[in-house]
Structure formats: structure tokens, C-alpha cells
């Protein structure tokens, strides 16, 4: 008699026991795993019934109504779909912790894979950077053979401390840079344990008074995973580099395009893409080892502030369909020593700033 499509039915309670509850007209019950409410047609009482024999439940004063199922699925955020850089940046906001720290001296650090510095400047990069105005700018995939001419495209008046590291292995490939308004104590390129290990311009480090800033562009393993073995060796070298710096007594800020999605939440269709480039077990385990540290754990800052939020992607295809359907990857990170987290006041992914590159810029606010 009872079918799931029935929205209401009347129950005969002649042979069942019940209890009276004055001034209570309805209460929820569970019937066959489904949630309902009992509404009494008697204004003075509600009845709680034992539904042991539904086959005899007919024509009565008590009506059962199915309660609508609660929507337990978390609301997913809606992301911008623009394919070109904005012309107005009034939307740029700062996290609430940053707003509440007006008495602190905060350092704004921006990390951005520009996917060719020359191409991105033609597509609106400089307009964004003028609006964002970071104190320190970390660039990846500049694709430069040598440092650019003075004041082109970045003024030495604005960024007096510019450090470029270019690939010597291939022309128009890889490359990193750090531009700073704050004078660093030291700068070194490549791995601290052996500079010759990095001839692709992937790692550049600045030492400041209270921390080391390491900017990296991690190797892509290739669609056929041809460079996976090389990537594993590179990851080992990076961990040794970071461990060596931390043993010198200062925490690290590790920034850049790490070319790995850590969890299923960090890319669209993650369950289907397991084992593909950027989401292999080996790459993900290496990133976890980096977070675990060598007795000195580190924190993925974005996930610290947004542990369960979906669609926090930092990279998309230039195919408009991918932006429209929010099919992206979270490949870009700020990772900091756990000991430094008390100085971190916020981070942001600039979701609207797509078009100058196939990546989005990230921002970190750090107390000096």
C-alpha cells in the first residue's frame, strides 16, 4: 500500500498505543528510513505511534506528510568565466584578518605564473600589478633567455631589487624571478646544496631578516609521464634545499607553480584524472612529504584558510569551455613553515584575473 511517491496517507491507530503531548501539533518521525511529521487534527494533542503494522493503517485522524529532504550538499562557489583581464580592479579585496591588522606592518607577496613575460605584458599583466601593488613579486615561467633590459617592463624605481634566473638548457623555456621593494640580505639561484642541479632556471631564493623566500617553477612531467623520474629527483633536491635553509634558523615561504594537485578537491573531475600528469600518486606523495618536513612541518596556506572549499583552481586551459564549466586545477601555492603561520594574516586567489596567463595570481599577507 505504501509507495515512495505517495506524499501523504491516513493511518488507523485503533490498535496502537499513543501518548498525549498538550500544545504540540507536530513532531518528526522516521518511517521506513524516510522522514515525516505527524500532524494532529485535534488541536489539543499530538500522538506518537508505533507503526509496526502499516498494512492496517487506514482512515484516521492522523495525517503523515513527507518532509522534504534537506540539501546536505555544500553550496559550491560560482567562479568568474572571463577570458581576458579586467579593465577595472576595484573588486580586489583583502581578507578580514588583514583588515583587522591595521596596526601591523604587513608584507604583501604575490606569486604569478605568467606563461611568458612578454606575452603576458601585452595581455594586461602590468595593469593588474599596478592595482595589486605587492611589495614582493614572484614570477614563474618567464621564458626569458636573459634578464630584461632595465626598466622594461618593471621599473627599478618601484622594484629596486630585481633577481632573474633564466634557463640555459633550452631557449624560451621555464625561468623565474623575484622583484622586491624590500632589500634582501642575500640572493642565490638554483639549489643551495648544488647550483649546477638547476640549469632550467626553476629555483630562486631570497633571504630576508626573518625568513627565506623560495620561488619555484616545478617541472611538468608531460602527458606521457616521460619526465616523472626527473621530477622525483627534482622533488628530492627541493626538499633538501628547504631543509637546509630551515636548519640555518629561519622559516621559509615556498611559493610558485608546483605543478601538482594535492587532493581530489584540487582539480575538476579528480577521481577520473588520478594517475595523469600533475595528479600521479608519486607527485602527490612528494608534495605531502614536503609538507611533513624533516621534523619541521609546513602548511599549505590556502587550504589552511579554506580547508573544504571546492573550485579553488589556479590554472585553466585557454579554451573558453574550461572557464565556463570551471574545469581547472589548483597548481599554485604558498607553503610556509609551521613556525611562521602565526605571522600569516591571509591569502587570496585572484579568480577574476585570467587572460594575461593561463594561471591566476596568488597573494599572501605576512607580518614583517
N, C-alpha and C positions, 0 to 999 in steps of 0.2 A: 504494500500500500504506500509506503514512504519512498519517495524518489527525490534525488538531489535537486531536481528542477522545481519542486514544489516550494513555493515561497511561504505558505502558511497552512496550518491544518488545525483541527479542533481535536482535543484529547478527552476521552471519557475517563474520569478519575474515580468512578464509583467504588472500585475495589482497592484503590491505593491509599496509603496513609498520606497525610499532609500536615503542615504546621502553619499556624497563623502568624503573620507579622503585621501589626497595625501600621497604617500610614505608609506602607511600602507597596507600590503598584507594579513594580517590575524588578526583576533581577536576572542576571545571566545564568544559563545552564549550558552543559555540554551534552550534545545528543549525537551519538554515532561519530564522534570526533569532530562535530561541527558546532559552532557557537550560536546560541539563540537567546532570546529573552522571553520571560513569561510575563504576560500582562493580564492582570485580573480584571474582569468586568465588574467585579464587586469593589466599590471604592474604599471599602474598609479593610480589605485583606488581600494578601498575595499568597499563593500556595506553592510549596516546594514538593515536587513529586518524584516518585521512584518510577522511571519509565522502563520497567522490566518487561512489560508485555505490550509492545506497540500495536500488535495485531488487534487488540481490543480497544485501542484508543480512538474513540469516535464521539461525536456530538457532545460537547461540554461547554462550560462557561470559560474555560481557559484557552487562550489562543497563543500559539507559538509562532514567533516571527524570526526568520533567519536574520542574524546581524551581518551586515556587510563585512567582508574580510578586511582587516587592517592592511594598509600598504606598508609592509615591513622593509621593502627595498629602499635603500637610501637614495635620495634625490641626487642625480648626477648633475654636476655643474654644466652650464652651457658655455662653450668657448667661442671666441671670435672666429670668423671664417675669412677674413680679409686676406688677399693675396699680395697686396702692396703695403708699404709702410704708411702709417698715419701721417697726416699733414699737421695735426694738432695733438699736443701731448698733455693736455690738461687732465687727462684721465690718470696720469701717473700718481700713484698713492704710496704711502709708507705704512708699514704695519703699526698696529696700535701701541705696541711696546716702544717703538721708535718715537711715536708722537708723545708718549709719556716720559720720554727721557731727554727733555729739553735742557736739563742741567748737566747732561753728559756730553763728552767730546766723542762723537761717533764718526767712524770712518766708513764711508760708502765704497764698496768694492763691486765692480761689475765684471762679469765673465761672459764672453760672447764668441762663439764660433762664427766667423764672418764669411766663411766659404769663398775666399778670395777677397783680399782687402780692396783691390782696385775695383772689382765688380760691385762690391757692397757700397762703396762710396758713391757710385753712380745711382744706386737704388735707395738712397735715403739714410745711410748709416750715420752721417755726421749730424743730421737733424735730430735723430734720436739721442745721440751722445751729448749734444748741446743741451737738450731738455733734461736728461738724466743727471748729467754733470757729476760723474763719480770721481772720487779722489784718486782711485787706482783702477785702471782698466786692464783686464787680462784678455788677450785676443788669441784665438786658435785658428788654424788653417788659413794663415795669411797668404800662402802660396807665393811668397817673395823669394827671390834669389839672393837678395842683399837688402840691408836696411834702406828704407825710402829716403829720398832727399830731405834735407832739413825743412821743417815746417810744412811738409807735404806727405800726408794730409793733416797731421797733427802738429799744432803749434808748440814750439818749445817754451813759449811764454806761459802756456796753460799747463803743459806737461813737461817740465824741465828735465825729468829723469825718464828717458826712454831706452828700453832694452829690447833688442830684437835678436831672435835666434832662427836662422834660416836653414833649410835643408841643403846639404851638399851632396846628397845621394841622388836626387832627381830634380830636374828643373820644374818650377811651378808646382811644388808639392809641399804639403804639410806647413810647418812654420808656426812659431809662437812669438808673442811679445807681451811685455808689461810696461805700461805707461803710468807714471806716478807723479802726483803733486807733492808727495812726501819723500824726502830724501832717504834712500835705503842705506843701511850700513855696508851692504855688500851685494854683489850680483854674481851668479855663476850659472852657466848653461850646461845642459846635459846632466848626467848623474854625478853626484858628489864623490862616489867611490871610484868612478872611471868615466871621464868625459867622453872618451872615444866610443863608448857604447851607444851614444845617440848622435848619429850623423844625419838624422832626418828632421832636426830642429823641433823636437817634441817636448822638451822639458826645460823650463827656465825658472830660476829660483831667486827671490829677493829676500834678504834678511833685514828685518826692521827691529826696532828696540825690543818689542815684546813678543814677536812671532816671526816665523818663516812663512813666506807666501810662495807656494809651488803651483805654477801654471802649466798644464799639460794638454796635449792633444794625443790621445791614446790611438794606437794603430787599429785600423779596421781589419778584421780577419778575412774579409772577402766572402762573396756569396757562396763560394765552394769551400770555404774554410781553409783556403790554401795557406794563410798566414797564422793559423791558430797556434802552431808550435812557436813561431816567432813571438806572438802575443803573450804566450805563457812565460817565456823568458823575459820579455819586457816588463810584465807584471811583477815578476820576482825582483827585477832591478829597481822598480819603483818602490816596492815595499822596503827594500834595503836602503834606498835613498831617504825615504821618510823616517825610518827608524834611526838612521844615523843623525839626521837633523834633530830629532826629538831628544836623543841622548846628549846633545850639546846643551840641553837645558831650556829650550824654548818650544812652545807648542807650534803646530803647523796649521795653516789654512791651505787646503788642497783644492784647487779649482780647475775647471775645464771641461772639455768634451771627453768623457771617459769611454764612450762607445760601448756602453753596456747598459741594459735594462736589468735592474737588480731583481725585481719581483714581477709576477704576473700583472699586478696593478700598474706597472710602469710602462706598459705598452698596450695598444689595441690588439684584440684577438690573441692575448698572451698564451692561452692554452694551446692554440693551434700552431703558434710560432716557436714553441720550445724546440731548441736544438738548432735554430737558424742563427746566422751571424748577428752578434750583439746580444744573443739570448741563449747561448750554449751553457751547459752546466759548468764547463770549465771557466768561462768568463765570469759567470755569476759567483762561483765559489771563490775565485780570485778577489773579486770585489768584497766579498764577505770577510776574507782573510785580512784585507786591507783595513776594514772597519774594526775587526777584532784587535788589530795591532799586535805588537810584541810586548805584551804587558802594559801597553798604553793604548786603551781603546779610543776609537774615533767615532764621530757622529755624522750621519747623512743629515745635513741641516734641514733640507726641505721636508724630509719625512719626519723629522723631529717635530716640526710645526704643523705638518699636515699628514698624520700617520695613516689615515684610511681614505683620503680623498682621491677619487678617480680622475683620470684625464689630465694629470699634471705633466703633460708632454712638452718636451722642449725642442723636438725636431719633427719635421713633416716633409713629405715629398712636395715638389713644386707643382705636382698635378692637383688642380683645384678640388678634385673629388676627395682627396685625403683631408684637406682642411674642412670641407663641407661636412664630412662624416666623422671628423675628429679621429682620424686614424693616424696616430703619432706614436712617438717613443720618448721616454724620459732618459736622455743620454748625457745630459749636462748636470754637473753637481758642484756644490760646495760641501766639502768634508773637512771637519775641524777636529783637532784633538779634544777629547772629552774635557780635559782640564781647562779648555778655553771657552766652553759653552756658556759659562757664567758671564762672559763678555759679549756674547752674541745676542743682539736685540731684535733680529728679524731677518727674513729673506723673502724674495719675491721672484716669480717668473713673469716676465712681461709678455703675457699671452697675446696682446694686440700687436706686438712689434714683429710681424712677419713680413718678409718680402725683400729685405736687404740681403738676407741669407735664408737657408733652409732650416736654420736654428733660431731659437728665441734667446734673448739676453736674460741673464740671471743677476740678481743684486743681493748683496749681503751687507748688513749693518753691524759693525763691530766696535766696541768701546776701545778707545785708544789707551 
